[in-house]
């Protein structure tokens, strides 16, 4: 029982650490790491736009192996010439933590991720049924408008292009928001109020049988 509790705490801690790390990268708390993550992710997506997934993965692994094998052989030659026995060259560098870190996935972590996935899947299924069966006419009209807009987006951009734009927005939006927070908040609030007024006006014009009941 104690082992199970400890494993659950470790998996929860790992998820919190992962979330914290992602937040740090997006908000550019450490500019060098954020720039590296942004550049690498953008490079991968741009590669996927011109090459197949198999080619991109193969080239990335090949490039990584070329660097690590070359460094390993170089250090081995240096150790042989100097007649020193320093062991694995990466253990004395910043990669030491990677070599010694336990990267095995526990069954408790898998169960926790599966539970989280199941919660989101059930929510998605219920929302999809509610919208497609028009339990709320206004919400279904919103979905119809969004999907109509997405047909035009899909005609202009493919999936990888959208991912590239999303990656750029993901890393640049927090910086822009931090610099112009007050101005953006005012515009967002004005848009929100205008949208609520428009939706309320639309809802008031609908027949009483299909109006959204606040009591429910």
C-alpha positions, 0 to 999 in steps of 0.5 A: 500500500505504501509503495502504491501511494509513493508511486502515485505521488511520484507520478503526480510530481512528474506531471506537475514538473512537466507542466511547470517546465512547459510553462517556464518554456512558454513564458521565456523564464529561461531564454536560452532553453525557450529559444532552443525548444522553439527553434527545434520544434519549428525546425521539426515542423518545417521538416515535416512540411517538406519530408515524410515523418519517417524521413524526419525521425530518421534524419533527427536520430542520425544527426544525434547519433553522428554527434554522440558517436563522434564525441564518444570516439574522440574522447576514447582516443584522448583517453587512450593517448593520455592513458587515463581512465575517466570512464564514460565521457558523458558521465562527466558532463551535463549528460550525467543526469540523463544517464543516471536518471530513471526513465522507466514508466511506472504502471501507476503513471500509465493508469493515471494518464489513462484515467485523465484521458478517459475523463476527457474522452467522456467529456468530449463524447457528451459534448459532441452528442449534445451539440450534434443532437441540438440540445442547445440551439445557440451552442449548435449554431456556434459549432456550425459557424466554427466548422464553416470557418474551418472549411475555409481554413482547411482550404488554405492551410494543411495540417502541418502549416496550422501546427507551425502557426500554432507553434509560433503563436504558442511561443510568441503570444505570452511575450506579447501579452506580458508587454501589452497586458492592459491594452489586450485585456481591454480589447478582449473584454470589449469583444466579449461584451459585444459577443454576449450582446449579439448572442443574447439578441439572437437568443431573444429572437428565437421561438420560446420552445428553443430558447435556452432556459436559465433554470436548467 
